[in-house]
């Protein structure tokens, strides 16, 4: 497993963590420690606002859909290409 790097982006670091924890685990199967370390890694990773892969509009759409449960009307479907 590759080492986690403080300052790398959260997606890369979470990918490395999930390789260690195991991709087959469901969220409800995670231990308290595994959930806490997931949050810690997200906090210590490079801020999403500095990530060149995604735009502010993309983040706004995700917040509307998942945090505020509002449907965001898109002009076209966006393709997500994972960075790993």
Residue pairs with C-beta under 8 A, 6 or more apart in sequence:
1 16
1 19
1 20
2 16
2 19
3 16
4 13
4 16
4 17
4 41
5 12
5 13
6 44
6 45
7 45
7 46
8 45
8 46
9 45
9 46
9 48
9 51
9 53
9 83
10 41
10 42
10 45
10 46
10 48
11 82
11 83
11 84
12 45
12 83
12 84
13 41
13 42
13 44
13 45
14 38
14 41
14 42
14 45
15 84
17 37
17 38
17 41
21 30
21 34
25 34
30 38
48 54
48 59
49 56
53 83
58 78
60 72
61 72
61 74
64 70
64 71
64 72
65 71
65 72
